[in-house]
Amino acid sequence: MRRYRLLMLLAWLAVPFVAVQRVAKGKDSFQTFRARLGFGFRGGTAANPKLLWLHAASVGEFNTLKILLPALSRELPDYDHLITVSNKIAFEKARALQSGTVHVSIAPLDFTSVLRRFLNRWQPACMITIENEVYPNRNVELHKRRTPIVFVNARMSAQSHARWARNPDLARTVFGCIDYCFAQDENSHRRFADLGVDPERLEMPGNLKQFQTATLGAHPDLARIQSVFPYQYTICAASTHKGEDRILLQAFGLARKQCPQLKLILVPRHARRAAEIEALIKAEGFSHAVRSKSELPAAGDDIYLADTMGEMSLWYTAAAITFVAGSLVPVGGHTPYEPAAFGSAIVHGSQYANFQAVYEGLIAAEGSIQANTPEDIARAWLKLTDPDRRDSQIKIARQALGESTSKEDILRRITRRIASFL
C-alpha cells in the first residue's frame, strides 16, 4: 500500500497537465474535472442523511446499474442515491435519472485528500460498485470509516487478476476491505477469492446483464441508415481492438463476393483508433462514411465507421448480425447480452475468457457461431443472411442467456444483503 500511495503522490504532478489535455479534447469540462478532484457541482449534496453511493464506471456498467436501481428504491425507500461515473458519456446518461432523491456526480480520483473531501461532503451509508472498478485508496478509506463496500455483478478478468496478483500484499489489503461481493460468473468468483475477498462474503447469484432490454427509442438517424444499409444484410463489428479490424475487413471482402448486398458497421472500442482503421478500410478498397465527421452512409458506401461513443444501441438495432469483438485478440471478449437483447445474431472469436461460461453455453446450444479466420467469419455471416437460420439462432441465444435464476430473485438477494449492512 505504501508503494501505491507513493505512486499516487507522484501522480499529483501530472494532474494539471491531464486536466488541460482532457478539457482540450472535450473529455471533460472545467466543472467535471473539478468534480474528479472531489469538489463536485453547485448544490451537490444530499439533504437526506441516508444515502447510498452507486458507482458505474462507463456506459455498460451504468446500464447494469439501471437494472438494480428500482429494486434498491423498493427495498430501501428512505434512502437517496448518489450515482457516480467515470466518463462524460455515462455522465450525460446518468443525469437523465437525476431527481430530488437521485444525485449524479463524476467519481473522485483515487487520491486520499480527494476522497476525504468527497466523502466528508456526501457521507454515504454504503458504497456499491457495479462490475469491475477497484481503487485501493477508495476501499481503504471507506473501510476506515466503517462504510460497507458491496460489489454487484462483479467481474474480474484474467488480465486484471494477474496484475493484482503481482502485488499480493496490496491485493489482500484492498480486497479484504470488501464487505460483500456478488460475482457475475465462476471465474470472477474464484479470482476475487484468490485476491483476498472472504469466501463467506462471496456469492454468484447470476449475471444482471441478462436482463438488459432493447431501449433505443426513436433515433433520427436510424431510418436514414437503414434506407441504404438494409437490416437483413447489415453486420455490426462491435467494439473492435487493434489486430481485429484487418481480419474483419478481409472477412467482409470474402463474404461480399457471394453476397454483394452486405454492409458493415465497424465500431472500434476506442475512438482514437479511427484514423488507423480508416486507412485499413481504404487499403481494402471499400467506400465508407465516418460517424465522427457527421457523415451518414450513402447508397454506394460499403462500410460505416462508427467511431463515436455511447451509440451501441443504434448499431445493434441497425444490424441483423453482430460480430462481438475483443475475441480475436487476447482481450477476453465483450458481453453477448446486449446484441442478443436487440435481436442481433452473434458471431465471435475464441478468446472470450471474460465471459467464458456464457459463451461456452451459447456455443453448446448453437446460440452463437465461433469463428476466428477471415474465411470462417465470412462463412458464418453468409449463413446468417438466411432469415430462418438467423431467427432460430437469436431465439436460442435469448433462451440460453436467460435461463438462470429469475430477475426478481437475484435482485432480492442483492438488495436484502445491502439492507443488512445499514
N, C-alpha and C positions, 0 to 999 in steps of 0.2 A: 504494500500500500504506500510505503514511503517513496518508492521509485515512481509510482503513478502520480503522486502529489507533486513530486519534483518536476515531472514532465509537464503537469498542468501549470505549475508556476512559470516555467519557461514559455508555455503556450500563451501566457498573458501578453508577451512581447509581440505576438503576431496578431492580436485581436484588432488593433486599429487598421492594419493592412487588409485583413479579412473583411472587416466592415465596409471599407471603401470599395473593395472588389465586388462584394455581394450587392451592394446598393447600385453600383455602376452597371452590373449585369442584370438588374431587375429581380434578383433572387430575394432581396429584402428591401424594405423601405427603411427610413430612419427609425420609424416607430417600431417596426417588427424587430430590427436588430437591437434596439433599446430593450425590447421585451426579452430577448435572449440573455440580456445581462441582468434580468430579474427586476427591472423597473416597471414593466407592464404598461398598460394603457390607462388613460384617464378614466377614473371610475372603476378600475379593475380590482375590485374587492367585493367579496360576497357579504351581504348583510346577515345572512343566515350562518350562525356558527357551526352548523352541521354541514360539512362539505366533503364530497368525495372527489379526489383528483384522478381523472382518467387520462392516460397518455397514449396517443396513437401517432406513431412517427410519420407515416405518409398516408397516401390515399387508400392503399389496400388495408392497412390497419384501421383506418377511420371507418371503412365500410363494415368491418367486423364490429367496431365499437357501436355502430348504429343498431346492430342486432341486439347487443347487450343492454343498451341504454333504457329502452322501455321496460325491460324486466327489472332493472335496478330501481326505476322510478316506482314500480308497483310494490316491490319488496320493501323499499325504504322511502316512503313518500315524504318524510320530513326532511330529507337531505337535498341540498343543492348539488350541482355537478360542475366541476371545473374541467374543461376539455383542453388539453394542450397537444400541439402537433409540432412537427419539426420543419415542414416546408410550406412555401407560400400557397401552393395549390390546395393542399389539405386544409390550410388555414381558411381559405375562402369557402371551402365546403363546410367546415365546422361553423363558420359564422352564420350559416343559414339556420343552424339549430339554436342560436343564441336567444335567450329569453330572460325572464326575471329569475328563473331558477337554473338556467344553463349559462355558464360563463365560458369564454373562449380566450385563449392566450397562446403565444408561442412558447414552447418549452424552454426552460432555462438551460444555459450551458453548464457543463459539469465542473464548474469552479466552486469551491466551498463557500466563498463570500457571496457569490451569485445565488447559490441555493439557499443560503440562510436568509438573504433578502427576500427571495421568492416565498419561502416557507413562513417567514415571520408575517408576511402580508396576508397570505391565504389561509394558513393554519389548517391544512386538510386533516380529516379524521382517518383517512385511508388513502393509499396510493395504489391505483390499479393500472398496470401496464398491459397493453394489448400486443400480443405476439412476441416481439423479439428484441427490443432495445434494452440493454443492460448498461447502466452507468455506475461506476464504482462509488464516486462521492455521493451521488444521489441516494444509493442504497444505504450507505454507511450513515449519512446524515439523518435520514428518516428513521433508521434503526435506533440511533442515539436518542431521538425524540419519542421513541416508542410508538411511532406511526406505523401501523401494519402495512406490509407490502404484499400485494397479490398480483401474480402474473396470470393472465387469462388468454386461452388459446395459444399458449407459449410455444414458440418454435426455436429450436437450436440446430443450426446446420452443422454438418461435419467440419466445415472450414472454421466456423466460429468456435466450435468446441476445441479444435486443435489450437487456435490462438490462445484461448483461455487456459488450456492445459499446459501451455509452455510456462505459465506463471502460476503454479498450484496454490501458493500462499495467498496471492491476490484473489484467485478464484474462490477459495474457501471463505475468505473474508466477505467478499461481495455476495456470493450466492447463499452463504449462511445467513444473510440478513432477510432473505425472502421468507415470509410467513406462510405463504401457500402458493402452489404453482399448479395450474391446470394445463398440462401438456396436450398439444394437439395430436401427437402421434407417438408410437412406441419408441422411435429413435430419439425424439426430443426428450421423452420421459427418462430414458436411460442416460442421456447426456447431462441433463440437469442434475440428476442424482450423482453422477460421477464428478460434477464440478462443485458439489457441496450443499445442494438442497436436501434437507432432511427427507428421506423416503416416506416418512409418515405424513409429510406435508405435500406430497405429490400425488396427483391422480390424473387419469386420462378419460374424461367423460365423453369426448367426441369433438370433432372439429366444427366450430361455428361457421366456417366459410361455406359449409354445405348448405346453409340456409340463406345464402345471398340470393337475391331476386333480381331479375332484369328490370332496371329502373331508368332507362334512358329518357323517357318522356319525349316531348316534341323537340326536335332539333332542326334548326333552319337549313342545315347543310345536307341532311340525310337524303331527302328526295333528289337533290341535285347529284349527289354521289351515286345513288342507285340508278339514276337515269342513264349513266354512262358506264357504271360498274354493276352489271346485273347481279343480283343477290346470289343466285344459284351457281354462278361462275366466279365468285369473288372469294379469294383466300386472304386471311389475315395472318401475317407473320408477327406474332405478339411478343414484345419485349426481347428483341434480339440482342445478343452480345457480340463483341469482336470475335471474328472467326466463324460466325454463323451466317452472316449475310451473303458471302460469296457462295456457300453451299446452297442456300435457299434460292438465290438468283439462278444458279445453274439448274436446280430442280425445276424452277419456273420455266426456264427456257426449254427443257426437255418436255415438260407437260404441255406446253403451248404448241409443240409440233403436232400433237394429236388432238388438242382442243384449243384452237386459236382464240376462242372467246374468253379464256381465263384472264382474270385481272388479279393484281396483288396489291394489298395494302401492307406496307412494310413499316412496322412500328419499333424503332430502336428503344432499348431500355434506357439509354442515356442520350438525350437530345444533342449533346455536344458532339456526338459522332456523326451528325448529319452530313457534313461536307465529305467525310471519308466514304460514307455509304453512297452518296450521290455520285461520287467518282466511280464506284463499283457498278452502279446502275448504268452509267454512260458507257463504261468499258464493255458491258454485256450487250449494249446496243438497244436498250429499252427506252421508249419515250416515257416521260414521267412528269408529275407535278409535285410541288413541295408545300406541305401544310404551313410551315413556319413563315413562308413567303406570302401567305394569304392567298395561295392558289387553290383552286378546285380542279379536279381532274376533268379533262376534255375527252370526247369520244375516242380520239386517237391515242390516248395515253394508255400504257400498259401497267404502270405502277404509280401508286400514290405513296410518297414518302411522308408518313405521318409523324413528323419529328416535333411533336408538342407533348405536353404533359397533361394528365388528367382527363383524357378523352377516350379511354379504352372502351367505355360503354358504347360509344359511337361506332368504333371499329368492329366490335363483336356483333353489333346489330347489323352492320352492313355486309358481313361476311358469312357465308354458309359453312365455311371450313376455316378452322384456326390451327396453325402450327404453333404450339406452345414452346417458345424458345427457352434459352438457358439450359437446354437439354442435349445440345450437340457439343458443348464445351463443358469443362468441369466447374460449372456454376451451381448445379444442383437442381435445376428446373424451376418452373414457376407454377402457380396454382392452376389446376384444371377446373376449379369450381366456377370461376367467372364465365369462361366461354360456354360451359355446359348450361349455366343459368340462362344465357342469352340464346340457347338453341343452336350453337355453332359446333359442328363435328370436330373432334380433336385428333390431331396427329402430333407426335412428339418424338424426340430422340431418346437415347437410352441412359442419359446422365441426369437422373431425377432424384438424387439422394434426399433432397429437401422434402419430398413427398413420396417416399419410396413405397410405403404400404398402399397409398392411394392409387398410384399408377400401376402397381402390380395387380391390384384389384380390378382396375379398368381393363388392363390387357387380358386378364383371365376371363373376364366377362365379355370381351370383344366390344367394349365401350370406347376404345381408342385404338389407334394404329401406331405402332412404334416403327420408326424409320430413321436411318442415320446417313445414308448416302444420297446424293442427288437423284440417282436412279430410283431408289426405294421411295423417297419422298414424292417424286413425280408420280410413281405408280399409285401411291396412297391417295394423292389428291385426285387423280383421274377416277379412281374407284368411287370416291365420294361425290363426284358430279352426278352419279346416279341417285335421283331423289329418294328412291325406296331404300337403297343401302344407307344413305346418309340419315334419313329419318329413323331407321332402325337403330343405327349406332348412337344417335343422340338420345333416343329413348332408353337404351341400355345404360348409357353413361349417367343419365339423371337418376336412374334406379340404383346403380352401383354407388354413386356419390351420396345418396340419401338414405342408405339402408341402416344407419346406426341409430342409437337412441333418439327419441323424438326431441325436437327443438325445446319444447316446454320442460322436459325432464332435465336436459343439460343446463338450461338457463336457471332452473330452480336450484339445482345443485350448486351452481356458481354463486348465485345471489344470496342463498342462505348461508353459504360459507363466509362470504363477505360480511353479512349481517352479524355473524357470530364474533367478529373481531371488534365490533363497535360498541 
